[in-house]
């Protein structure tokens, strides 16, 4: 019988401010998996992981980023991706876990790679990147932000982005659009975007991913097989898996196939 995931809150003191980070925790007796969601996402992005048979027995953890879901965000204390990475590190430290599998999607792929540049590399057993930010082309949402002042973005571009996402055919786009509309602090979305674009512009994230000593896998939606850096990954013998009937948000488009791939990868580590 699957254990019911708990919704918990972790208080984190960061730069003199108290952040209440809400997360789900599903206890298991196998490896621990920590998921980090992307820009405008939330812990619910990975809720299906708690239901799938493929991950039975694993401990599953996913926090809401500050400004998303039910985690704290202060409009007078603006956070960037570096801050988000530091808060993530504190979150993992307070969980007191090691030897875990780290999973990052979209901007979560960026924060996971930044985490791995620090002490995180000593705690992580394996790394799963699900269309995480590696190159400029991955900034399909954040790149729409950085050319505007905040008022223009909040009043014009953000609502337009939500409408465009709702008009796309994939399930994932529809659900993420609803989350942006109902459950995302617009200023957090705006501020995280700048460093997302900056880090993705240099090519260093791809170099870091290719040079990781950890067991790793890159997962993307089959509709995105044209990503320009995939040939470079193939040349370097990277493990790439394509999720059928999926675009960027594979955890909504085809969660069963996604978690089957995740589970199969984890099985290779045992």
LUMVEXVO-624265 format. One record per residue: residue number from 1; residue in one letter; x negated, z negated, y negated of N, C-alpha, C in turn. Coordinates in steps of 0.02 Angstrom, whole numbers. Atoms other than C-alpha are relative to their C-alpha. Layout:
[NUM, A, [X, Z, Y], [X, Z, Y], [X, Z, Y]]
...
***
This chain:
[1, X, [-42, 0, 60], [0, 0, 0], [-44, 0, -63]]
[2, X, [38, -4, 63], [-64, 48, -172], [14, -62, -42]]
[3, X, [-10, 55, 46], [-93, -95, -291], [26, 26, -67]]
[4, X, [-28, -20, 64], [3, -87, -454], [-52, -10, -55]]
[5, X, [47, 10, 55], [-108, -56, -605], [27, -49, -52]]
[6, X, [-18, 46, 53], [-108, -191, -737], [-17, 29, -68]]
[7, X, [16, -17, 69], [-101, -160, -924], [-28, -63, -32]]
[8, X, [35, 59, 26], [-227, -280, -1001], [-27, 14, -70]]
[9, X, [30, -6, 66], [-303, -312, -1172], [-66, -39, -2]]
[10, X, [65, 32, 6], [-486, -350, -1205], [-18, -6, -74]]
[11, X, [23, 8, 69], [-537, -426, -1373], [-75, 16, -5]]
[12, X, [70, -18, 10], [-700, -350, -1436], [-17, -9, -74]]
[13, X, [23, 10, 69], [-790, -410, -1592], [-54, 51, -15]]
[14, X, [46, -53, 18], [-878, -264, -1674], [-9, 4, -75]]
[15, X, [17, -2, 72], [-965, -269, -1843], [47, -45, -41]]
[16, X, [-40, 49, 35], [-864, -422, -1891], [75, 11, 3]]
[17, X, [-72, -14, -7], [-695, -345, -1845], [20, -11, 73]]
[18, X, [-25, 11, -67], [-590, -394, -1695], [43, 58, 22]]
[19, X, [-38, -55, -28], [-529, -248, -1593], [32, -22, 66]]
[20, X, [-35, 11, -64], [-398, -271, -1457], [4, 67, 36]]
[21, X, [2, -62, -38], [-434, -136, -1330], [47, -6, 60]]
[22, X, [-47, 1, -56], [-289, -101, -1213], [-25, 49, 54]]
[23, X, [25, -42, -54], [-332, -30, -1042], [41, -13, 63]]
[24, X, [-30, 15, -65], [-263, -9, -868], [-55, -17, 49]]
[25, X, [46, 24, -51], [-346, -93, -720], [37, 1, 66]]
[26, X, [-29, -2, -67], [-305, -50, -540], [-55, -22, 49]]
[27, X, [51, 29, -43], [-402, -160, -420], [-3, 35, 68]]
[28, X, [9, -28, -67], [-475, -90, -260], [-62, -29, 32]]
[29, X, [58, 27, -36], [-610, -124, -131], [-54, 53, 11]]
[30, X, [50, -53, -3], [-705, 40, -149], [-36, 5, -67]]
[31, X, [36, -9, 63], [-808, 110, -292], [46, -7, -61]]
[32, X, [-36, 5, 63], [-757, 75, -471], [-9, 64, -40]]
[33, X, [1, -61, 41], [-712, 225, -580], [24, -19, -70]]
[34, X, [-19, 11, 69], [-709, 212, -770], [12, 67, -33]]
[35, X, [-20, -62, 33], [-617, 351, -863], [-2, -10, -76]]
[36, X, [-3, 0, 73], [-642, 391, -1047], [36, 63, -23]]
[37, X, [-41, -57, 20], [-511, 501, -1128], [-28, 34, -63]]
[38, X, [25, -40, 56], [-533, 631, -1264], [37, -12, -65]]
[39, X, [-29, 5, 66], [-483, 656, -1444], [76, 8, 3]]
[40, X, [-73, -3, 0], [-299, 617, -1466], [32, -16, 67]]
[41, X, [-27, 19, -65], [-281, 563, -1285], [14, -75, 3]]
[42, X, [-13, 71, -9], [-245, 392, -1212], [-12, -17, 74]]
[43, X, [11, 21, -69], [-264, 290, -1053], [51, 32, 47]]
[44, X, [-52, -30, -42], [-102, 369, -990], [-22, 69, 27]]
[45, X, [25, -64, -26], [-199, 533, -969], [-20, -6, 74]]
[46, X, [26, 10, -68], [-268, 458, -808], [46, -42, 43]]
[47, X, [-46, 43, -38], [-115, 365, -748], [13, 27, 70]]
[48, X, [-12, -30, -66], [-89, 488, -606], [-55, -18, 50]]
[49, X, [54, 20, -46], [-257, 432, -536], [21, -61, 41]]
[50, X, [-23, 61, -34], [-170, 268, -490], [52, 15, 54]]
[51, X, [-53, -18, -47], [-37, 361, -391], [-25, 43, 58]]
[52, X, [22, -48, -50], [-139, 488, -295], [-29, -34, 62]]
[53, X, [28, 27, -62], [-182, 455, -113], [-76, 9, 3]]
[54, X, [71, -17, -4], [-354, 532, -141], [-44, -58, -24]]
[55, X, [41, 54, 27], [-413, 380, -239], [24, -69, 22]]
[56, X, [-21, 64, -28], [-332, 245, -134], [-62, -44, 12]]
[57, X, [53, 48, -13], [-441, 90, -128], [-52, -5, -55]]
[58, X, [49, 3, 55], [-543, 129, -284], [27, -44, -57]]
[59, X, [-18, 35, 62], [-543, 14, -434], [-1, 51, -57]]
[60, X, [-8, -49, 53], [-482, 119, -581], [10, -35, -67]]
[61, X, [-2, 31, 67], [-507, 76, -765], [0, 54, -53]]
[62, X, [1, -47, 57], [-465, 170, -924], [25, -35, -63]]
[63, X, [-21, 30, 63], [-460, 103, -1103], [28, 51, -49]]
[64, X, [-19, -40, 59], [-371, 170, -1256], [-55, -6, -52]]
[65, X, [47, 2, 56], [-494, 219, -1391], [33, -35, -60]]
[66, X, [-28, 26, 63], [-471, 125, -1556], [34, 57, -39]]
[67, X, [-37, -51, 37], [-337, 221, -1650], [45, 42, 45]]
[68, X, [-41, -36, -48], [-254, 287, -1492], [36, -50, 44]]
[69, X, [-37, 46, -42], [-121, 208, -1385], [11, -66, -36]]
[70, X, [-13, 66, 29], [-113, 21, -1416], [-64, -37, -18]]
[71, X, [62, 32, 22], [-294, -13, -1464], [-4, -1, -76]]
[72, X, [3, 12, 72], [-335, -76, -1638], [-39, 55, -36]]
[73, X, [39, -42, 47], [-389, 38, -1780], [15, -24, -70]]
[74, X, [-7, 22, 69], [-420, -17, -1959], [-11, 59, -47]]
[75, X, [7, -56, 48], [-388, 112, -2094], [-52, -13, -54]]
[76, X, [51, 17, 50], [-508, 19, -2207], [-69, -13, 32]]
[77, X, [63, 11, -36], [-646, 12, -2075], [-8, 60, 48]]
[78, X, [-3, -64, -35], [-676, 190, -2020], [-54, 4, 54]]
[79, X, [45, -6, -56], [-755, 224, -1852], [-19, 73, 12]]
[80, X, [21, -66, -22], [-856, 374, -1795], [-14, -2, 76]]
[81, X, [12, -2, -72], [-908, 429, -1620], [-54, -48, 21]]
[82, X, [51, 50, -17], [-1064, 321, -1624], [30, -69, 7]]
[83, X, [-35, 64, -5], [-953, 170, -1658], [40, -3, 64]]
[84, X, [-41, -3, -61], [-837, 224, -1518], [-44, -10, 62]]
[85, X, [46, 9, -57], [-986, 234, -1399], [-22, -72, 5]]
[86, X, [21, 71, -1], [-1044, 60, -1450], [55, -45, 25]]
[87, X, [-57, 40, -23], [-871, -12, -1424], [12, 10, 74]]
[88, X, [-6, -14, -72], [-861, 74, -1255], [-52, -39, 40]]
[89, X, [54, 37, -34], [-1027, -4, -1207], [17, -75, 4]]
[90, X, [-20, 71, 0], [-964, -177, -1258], [57, -12, 50]]
[91, X, [-56, 5, -47], [-804, -147, -1158], [-25, -2, 72]]
[92, X, [27, -2, -68], [-902, -103, -1002], [-41, -63, 15]]
[93, X, [39, 62, -9], [-1020, -251, -1028], [46, -59, 15]]
[94, X, [-45, 57, -11], [-873, -371, -1038], [37, 5, 66]]
[95, X, [-28, -7, -67], [-801, -299, -878], [-49, -25, 53]]
[96, X, [54, 24, -45], [-968, -349, -799], [-2, 42, 64]]
[97, X, [3, -45, -58], [-974, -196, -686], [-65, 39, -2]]
[98, X, [58, -43, -7], [-1121, -96, -622], [12, 47, 58]]
[99, X, [-4, -46, -56], [-1148, 47, -501], [68, 34, 5]]
[100, X, [-66, -30, 2], [-987, 131, -555], [-4, 75, -15]]
[101, X, [-5, -71, 14], [-931, 312, -571], [31, 8, -70]]
[102, X, [-22, -10, 69], [-911, 368, -753], [30, 69, -6]]
[103, X, [-36, -63, 9], [-785, 503, -799], [17, 8, -73]]
[104, X, [-18, -14, 70], [-766, 584, -970], [32, 68, -7]]
[105, X, [-34, -62, 13], [-647, 718, -1030], [-4, 17, -74]]
[106, X, [-1, -23, 69], [-664, 821, -1189], [-46, -44, -44]]
[107, X, [42, 44, 40], [-726, 702, -1326], [-25, -59, 42]]
[108, X, [24, 52, -46], [-738, 573, -1186], [-63, 22, 36]]
[109, X, [62, -26, -27], [-873, 687, -1114], [-58, -13, -48]]
[110, X, [51, 15, 51], [-968, 663, -1277], [-18, -74, 2]]
[111, X, [14, 71, 2], [-950, 474, -1280], [-34, -24, 64]]
[112, X, [34, 18, -62], [-1001, 462, -1097], [-73, 20, -1]]
[113, X, [70, -21, 4], [-1159, 563, -1127], [-39, -43, -49]]
[114, X, [34, 45, 47], [-1202, 456, -1278], [-11, -68, 32]]
[115, X, [8, 64, -35], [-1172, 301, -1173], [-57, 4, 50]]
[116, X, [53, -8, -50], [-1290, 370, -1041], [-69, 5, -32]]
[117, X, [65, 0, 34], [-1427, 387, -1172], [-27, -71, -10]]
[118, X, [20, 70, 9], [-1431, 198, -1185], [-4, -35, 67]]
[119, X, [5, 41, -61], [-1420, 58, -1058], [49, 22, 54]]
[120, X, [-50, -23, -48], [-1273, 145, -975], [-30, 35, 60]]
[121, X, [31, -37, -55], [-1391, 250, -871], [-21, -46, 57]]
[122, X, [20, 48, -51], [-1442, 92, -778], [60, -27, 40]]
[123, X, [-60, 29, -31], [-1263, 47, -733], [42, 52, 38]]
[124, X, [-43, -52, -27], [-1189, 214, -684], [-29, 30, 64]]
[125, X, [21, -27, -66], [-1196, 276, -504], [5, 76, 1]]
[126, X, [-11, -72, 0], [-1129, 452, -536], [43, 17, -61]]
[127, X, [-32, -21, 63], [-1055, 554, -678], [43, 61, 13]]
[128, X, [-47, -56, -6], [-903, 668, -685], [20, 21, -70]]
[129, X, [-16, -27, 66], [-881, 779, -838], [57, 50, 10]]
[130, X, [-59, -44, -5], [-708, 858, -855], [9, 36, -66]]
[131, X, [-2, -39, 62], [-728, 992, -988], [-18, -43, -60]]
[132, X, [24, 41, 56], [-822, 867, -1096], [-39, 41, -50]]
[133, X, [35, -36, 53], [-900, 919, -1260], [-74, 9, 17]]
[134, X, [70, -17, -13], [-1065, 1008, -1228], [-27, 49, -52]]
[135, X, [20, -52, 46], [-1069, 1155, -1350], [55, 10, -53]]
[136, X, [-49, -9, 55], [-980, 1212, -1511], [68, 25, 23]]
[137, X, [-64, -28, -22], [-847, 1308, -1416], [47, -53, 29]]
[138, X, [-42, 54, -26], [-785, 1143, -1344], [37, -37, -56]]
[139, X, [-31, 34, 57], [-731, 1088, -1519], [63, 38, -22]]
[140, X, [-59, -41, 16], [-567, 1184, -1510], [50, -37, -43]]
[141, X, [-45, 40, 42], [-473, 1041, -1593], [-38, -30, -59]]
[142, X, [37, 33, 53], [-605, 947, -1692], [-25, 49, -52]]
[143, X, [24, -48, 49], [-669, 1106, -1774], [53, 19, -51]]
[144, X, [-54, -13, 47], [-498, 1126, -1856], [6, -54, -53]]
[145, X, [-6, 58, 43], [-522, 959, -1942], [-50, 0, -56]]
[146, X, [56, 17, 43], [-690, 959, -2026], [-5, 40, -64]]
[147, X, [2, -39, 62], [-659, 1091, -2159], [51, -23, -51]]
[148, X, [-53, 23, 45], [-518, 992, -2239], [-12, -72, -23]]
[149, X, [-3, 70, 20], [-503, 835, -2342], [55, -35, 39]]
[150, X, [-45, 36, -44], [-404, 698, -2260], [74, 13, -17]]
[151, X, [-71, -9, 18], [-241, 720, -2358], [26, 68, 23]]
[152, X, [-21, -66, -22], [-235, 906, -2322], [8, 2, 75]]
[153, X, [-5, 1, -73], [-271, 877, -2140], [61, -38, 24]]
[154, X, [-55, 43, -24], [-145, 736, -2119], [68, 31, -15]]
[155, X, [-66, -24, 21], [-4, 823, -2212], [15, 71, 22]]
[156, X, [-11, -70, -16], [-30, 1004, -2161], [-29, 20, 68]]
[157, X, [34, -26, -60], [-156, 1037, -2022], [20, -37, 63]]
[158, X, [-18, 40, -58], [-114, 893, -1905], [69, 19, 26]]
[159, X, [-66, -21, -25], [73, 936, -1896], [-2, 71, 28]]
[160, X, [5, -69, -25], [27, 1120, -1874], [-33, 2, 69]]
[161, X, [35, 3, -64], [-92, 1078, -1732], [48, -23, 55]]
[162, X, [-49, 25, -49], [45, 979, -1643], [50, 55, 19]]
[163, X, [-48, -54, -13], [167, 1125, -1661], [-31, 55, 43]]
[164, X, [34, -52, -39], [40, 1250, -1595], [-10, -22, 73]]
[165, X, [9, 25, -68], [5, 1140, -1444], [66, 1, 39]]
[166, X, [-66, 1, -33], [190, 1123, -1406], [22, 71, 19]]
[167, X, [-19, -69, -14], [205, 1313, -1408], [-42, 32, 55]]
[168, X, [39, -26, -56], [73, 1336, -1273], [36, -13, 66]]
[169, X, [-38, 1, -63], [128, 1360, -1094], [-17, -57, 47]]
[170, X, [22, 49, -49], [31, 1222, -1007], [32, -69, -11]]
[171, X, [-28, 67, 3], [106, 1052, -967], [-44, -47, -41]]
[172, X, [46, 45, 34], [-51, 965, -1031], [4, 4, -75]]
[173, X, [-5, -8, 73], [-37, 1037, -1205], [63, -34, -27]]
[174, X, [-63, 31, 22], [144, 980, -1219], [-5, -75, -3]]
[175, X, [3, 73, -4], [108, 802, -1166], [-49, -27, -52]]
[176, X, [49, 22, 50], [-48, 785, -1275], [29, 7, -70]]
[177, X, [-32, -9, 66], [51, 854, -1424], [47, -58, -15]]
[178, X, [-45, 57, 10], [181, 718, -1398], [-39, -64, -14]]
[179, X, [41, 60, 12], [45, 586, -1390], [-29, 0, -70]]
[180, X, [25, -5, 69], [-30, 650, -1553], [53, -20, -49]]
[181, X, [-55, 11, 46], [139, 641, -1635], [23, -73, 0]]
[182, X, [-31, 66, -7], [192, 471, -1570], [-49, -58, 5]]
[183, X, [42, 55, -23], [39, 373, -1522], [-73, 5, -24]]
[184, X, [68, -10, 24], [-114, 427, -1624], [-5, -15, -74]]
[185, X, [15, 12, 70], [-183, 359, -1787], [-34, 62, -28]]
[186, X, [25, -64, 26], [-212, 516, -1890], [-70, -8, -29]]
[187, X, [66, 10, 30], [-360, 443, -1981], [-54, -7, 54]]
[188, X, [49, 5, -54], [-448, 400, -1818], [-16, 69, 28]]
[189, X, [9, -68, -24], [-422, 578, -1756], [-45, 39, -48]]
[190, X, [39, -34, 52], [-492, 643, -1920], [-73, -22, 2]]
[191, X, [68, 26, 5], [-646, 531, -1921], [-41, 14, 63]]
[192, X, [37, -15, -61], [-694, 555, -1738], [-22, 73, 3]]
[193, X, [13, -71, -6], [-691, 743, -1762], [-68, 21, -29]]
[194, X, [60, -22, 34], [-841, 753, -1878], [-62, -5, 44]]
[195, X, [58, 6, -44], [-972, 684, -1760], [9, 39, 65]]
[196, X, [-12, -42, -59], [-890, 775, -1615], [-27, 70, -12]]
[197, X, [25, -66, 18], [-928, 938, -1704], [-75, -1, -9]]
[198, X, [72, 5, 13], [-1101, 881, -1760], [-41, -3, 65]]
[199, X, [37, 7, -63], [-1159, 827, -1587], [5, 63, 42]]
[200, X, [-10, -59, -42], [-1087, 982, -1504], [-37, 61, -26]]
[201, X, [29, -59, 33], [-1172, 1101, -1626], [-73, 12, 20]]
[202, X, [73, -4, -8], [-1352, 1066, -1573], [-23, 29, 67]]
[203, X, [20, -21, -67], [-1351, 1114, -1389], [-34, -55, 40]]
[204, X, [34, 55, -35], [-1432, 946, -1347], [42, -32, 53]]
[205, X, [-44, 30, -51], [-1280, 885, -1252], [-4, 38, 66]]
[206, X, [7, -41, -61], [-1292, 1030, -1130], [-68, -13, 33]]
[207, X, [66, 14, -27], [-1479, 1000, -1110], [-1, -68, 35]]
[208, X, [-2, 66, -30], [-1446, 816, -1077], [37, 2, 66]]
[209, X, [-39, -3, -62], [-1313, 855, -948], [-40, 33, 56]]
[210, X, [39, -36, -51], [-1425, 979, -857], [-58, -41, 26]]
[211, X, [60, 38, -20], [-1569, 855, -852], [16, -68, 29]]
[212, X, [-17, 65, -27], [-1473, 703, -792], [-25, -9, 72]]
[213, X, [23, 15, -68], [-1549, 621, -640], [57, -25, 45]]
[214, X, [-57, 26, -38], [-1379, 553, -587], [34, 56, 40]]
[215, X, [-46, -47, -32], [-1269, 639, -458], [56, 16, -50]]
[216, X, [-49, -20, 51], [-1147, 738, -565], [38, 62, 21]]
[217, X, [-41, -58, -13], [-1011, 867, -563], [35, 19, -65]]
[218, X, [-37, -25, 58], [-929, 976, -696], [65, 31, 25]]
[219, X, [-67, -23, -20], [-742, 1007, -680], [33, 34, -59]]
[220, X, [-37, -32, 55], [-641, 1130, -783], [61, 36, 27]]
[221, X, [-58, -37, -19], [-475, 1218, -782], [-18, 72, 16]]
[222, X, [16, -68, -21], [-476, 1386, -696], [10, 50, -57]]
[223, X, [-12, -45, 56], [-409, 1466, -855], [-58, 1, -50]]
[224, X, [57, 4, 46], [-571, 1417, -942], [-66, 18, 34]]
[225, X, [61, -21, -35], [-694, 1499, -822], [-45, 44, -43]]
[226, X, [40, -42, 45], [-756, 1603, -970], [-43, -42, -47]]
[227, X, [44, 40, 42], [-845, 1455, -1052], [-71, 28, 3]]
[228, X, [62, -39, 4], [-1008, 1532, -1111], [-59, -34, 35]]
[229, X, [57, 35, -29], [-1123, 1397, -1039], [4, -8, 75]]
[230, X, [-6, 8, -73], [-1058, 1402, -860], [-53, 40, 38]]
[231, X, [55, -34, -35], [-1185, 1537, -809], [-65, -39, -2]]
[232, X, [61, 41, 4], [-1324, 1421, -870], [4, -57, 50]]
[233, X, [-9, 53, -50], [-1252, 1282, -762], [-11, 27, 70]]
[234, X, [7, -31, -67], [-1241, 1398, -612], [-74, 15, 14]]
[235, X, [72, -15, -7], [-1421, 1453, -642], [-39, -63, 18]]
[236, X, [34, 64, -13], [-1471, 1269, -636], [30, -37, 60]]
[237, X, [-28, 28, -62], [-1374, 1241, -474], [44, -61, -12]]
[238, X, [-48, 54, 13], [-1246, 1127, -555], [61, 7, 45]]
[239, X, [-62, 1, -40], [-1095, 1077, -452], [59, 9, -48]]
[240, X, [-57, -15, 44], [-945, 1158, -539], [61, 10, 44]]
[241, X, [-63, -9, -35], [-766, 1146, -480], [54, 21, -50]]
[242, X, [-54, -26, 42], [-619, 1243, -552], [67, -24, 27]]
[243, X, [-66, 25, -20], [-444, 1168, -550], [51, 55, -11]]
[244, X, [-48, -56, 7], [-312, 1301, -515], [60, -18, -43]]
[245, X, [-61, 7, 41], [-163, 1328, -629], [-10, -51, -55]]
[246, X, [16, 51, 51], [-248, 1226, -765], [-37, 31, -58]]
[247, X, [39, -14, 60], [-313, 1241, -941], [-43, -61, -14]]
[248, X, [46, 54, 18], [-407, 1106, -1037], [21, -69, 27]]
[249, X, [-24, 67, -19], [-297, 958, -991], [19, 0, 75]]
[250, X, [-12, -7, -72], [-317, 969, -802], [35, -60, 30]]
[251, X, [-30, 61, -27], [-260, 789, -776], [76, 1, -6]]
[252, X, [-73, -10, 3], [-84, 845, -827], [21, 65, 34]]
[253, X, [-18, -65, -28], [-86, 1027, -772], [2, -1, 76]]
[254, X, [3, 2, -73], [-137, 992, -592], [-37, -63, 23]]
[255, X, [34, 63, -16], [-177, 808, -562], [-19, -7, 74]]
[256, X, [16, 7, -71], [-171, 819, -372], [-66, 36, 16]]
[257, X, [62, -38, -13], [-305, 954, -366], [-60, -33, -32]]
[258, X, [55, 34, 35], [-410, 861, -494], [-25, -59, 40]]
[259, X, [21, 61, -33], [-412, 697, -400], [-24, 12, 71]]
[260, X, [29, -20, -64], [-442, 784, -235], [-73, 18, -8]]
[261, X, [70, -19, 14], [-601, 856, -312], [-41, -62, -16]]
[262, X, [36, 62, 18], [-650, 687, -386], [-15, -40, 63]]
[263, X, [9, 39, -62], [-624, 600, -218], [-52, 32, 46]]
[264, X, [48, -35, -43], [-722, 733, -124], [-71, -9, -26]]
[265, X, [66, 11, 30], [-867, 714, -246], [-25, -71, 15]]
[266, X, [19, 69, -13], [-867, 525, -227], [-19, -10, 74]]
[267, X, [16, 6, -71], [-867, 543, -38], [-70, 23, 16]]
[268, X, [69, -23, -12], [-1033, 636, -51], [-51, -52, -19]]
[269, X, [47, 50, 22], [-1111, 482, -130], [-10, -55, 51]]
[270, X, [0, 55, -48], [-1075, 367, 17], [-50, 13, 56]]
***
